[in-house]
Amino acid sequence: MGDIGKRHKRQRQRIYCDDVLRALKQIWVIMDCICGKRIRPMLKEMLSILQRHKEIKVTREIKKKLFTDKRFNY
């Protein structure tokens, strides 16, 4: 038996950098903490709407990283 209180090292690499994660969390909060299954198909449209209304500022690099995850097919 192992020690329950002992933390394990992270096995996988992070998918998103801190800037991308911050933007994704901001969109998630604006959308009232919607689940990932529902936010995924609407993310591209919501990001453009939020940028148009100056609710969020993201660089082209962050926008590209949000939409180029190989697990998601947009």
KAFEN-V945279 format. One record per residue. RES is the residue in one letter. PHI is phi in whole degrees, 0 to 359 (NA if undefined). D_FIRST is the distance of its C-alpha to the first C-alpha in Angstrom with 2 decimals. Layout:
{{RES | PHI | D_FIRST} {RES | PHI | D_FIRST}}
//
This chain:
{{M | NA | 0.00} {G | 268 | 3.76} {D | 280 | 6.80} {I | 294 | 8.64} {G | 284 | 11.89} {K | 282 | 11.75} {R | 274 | 14.22} {H | 263 | 14.33} {K | 289 | 17.67} {R | 294 | 20.08} {Q | 273 | 20.28} {R | 256 | 23.75} {Q | 282 | 26.99} {R | 292 | 28.67} {I | 276 | 31.40} {Y | 248 | 33.71} {C | 281 | 34.86} {D | 298 | 35.20} {D | 294 | 38.85} {V | 292 | 38.30} {L | 296 | 35.38} {R | 297 | 37.62} {A | 295 | 40.43} {L | 296 | 38.23} {K | 295 | 36.90} {Q | 296 | 40.50} {I | 296 | 41.67} {W | 300 | 38.82} {V | 292 | 39.81} {I | 300 | 43.50} {M | 273 | 42.81} {D | 63 | 41.20} {C | 56 | 37.54} {I | 293 | 38.18} {C | 289 | 35.31} {G | 300 | 34.81} {K | 296 | 36.21} {R | 270 | 39.45} {I | 284 | 39.80} {R | 304 | 39.57} {P | 291 | 42.94} {M | 259 | 44.72} {L | 300 | 43.42} {K | 298 | 46.35} {E | 292 | 48.98} {M | 295 | 47.41} {L | 297 | 47.14} {S | 294 | 50.83} {I | 294 | 51.83} {L | 294 | 49.88} {Q | 291 | 51.43} {R | 298 | 54.87} {H | 266 | 54.59} {K | 58 | 53.16} {E | 272 | 49.93} {I | 214 | 47.78} {K | 239 | 48.51} {V | 226 | 46.71} {T | 279 | 47.84} {R | 298 | 48.60} {E | 297 | 45.62} {I | 294 | 43.17} {K | 299 | 44.97} {K | 296 | 44.72} {K | 293 | 40.97} {L | 296 | 40.51} {F | 257 | 42.36} {T | 250 | 41.38} {D | 293 | 37.72} {K | 294 | 37.51} {R | 284 | 35.38} {F | 253 | 38.25} {N | 249 | 41.66} {Y | 266 | 44.35}}
//
